[in-house]
Amino acid sequence: MKVLVATEKPFAAVAVDGIRQVIEEAGYTLDLLEKYTDRSQLLTAVADADGLIIRSDVVDAEVLDAAKNLKIVVRAGAGYDNVDLAAATAHGVCVENTPGQNSNAVAELVFGMAVMAFRNMYNGTSGAELKDKTLGIHAFGQVGRNVARIARGFGMDVSALDPYCPDSVMEEADVKPVHSVEELYRDNRVVSLHIPATPETRKSVGYHLITLLPKGGLLINTARKEVIDEEGLAKALRERPDIKYVADIRPDSADALLAEFPGRVFFTPKKMGAQTSEANINAGIAAAHQVVAFLRDGINRFQVNK
């Protein structure tokens, strides 16, 4: 059997070495397609692959049509909205992610951006400290739990909203459970977004929620740009000059927001949350183990499609 690693943004070399070792020790062949510049290259490479490992690469119906032997796709990372789950199910292909492998990397970036924002984007003026500030975590998954862990080191007062997480899990992490989204935004100086992009969450964070933030509020988004209502964000920033927005995802209206609100918005040039050598290695090797487990033993513990 053949496993293809198709990555427009390649894994680190040490991660590729680890992936190769896992795949070849299982008796399978590894193919690499790195830094490809045209979609046709992916369509050709995937034609005879039984397993596929990707990062932010798009796997849609066209790719699945071309992959006649494909049995499993593993997205090395937590988010998987770059994979058409319905099309994969229709093709009989299992889709998995690698939850938790890059969660610490993303959580650390949250605080890198939080410190920068509280220090006025390092413009030389007097800023503020994170200590004793309130932090609301919007979704308490693996990333959110790491954010809570780090926040304790800063001396922050942490609460979280997640209808899918029992209150007891939050309480064990010294986090106050919150049961309404309005309460989360109203009662926290800093809100860190970790919700996935789903039909229910797309554009769910906009003018109403953002303007609930207390004076000097900061919204941090290391999740997905689709969860933000960009028109509502701009309106909120316009009416509340005390609010800041920083994100690991460059929105469609980035240039306009940066021009209109200098010093109050910041966007990484590309999604950087998982861009550490440790996360890169962890997610890649986890993906390789999951591909082997599925192809060899039918194990689908992290399947995200039905």
Summary of the structure (lengths in Angstrom):
residues: 306
radius of gyration: 20.5
end to end distance: 23.6
largest distance: 61.0
contacts: 1047
relative contact order: 0.15
helix: 41%
strand: 19%
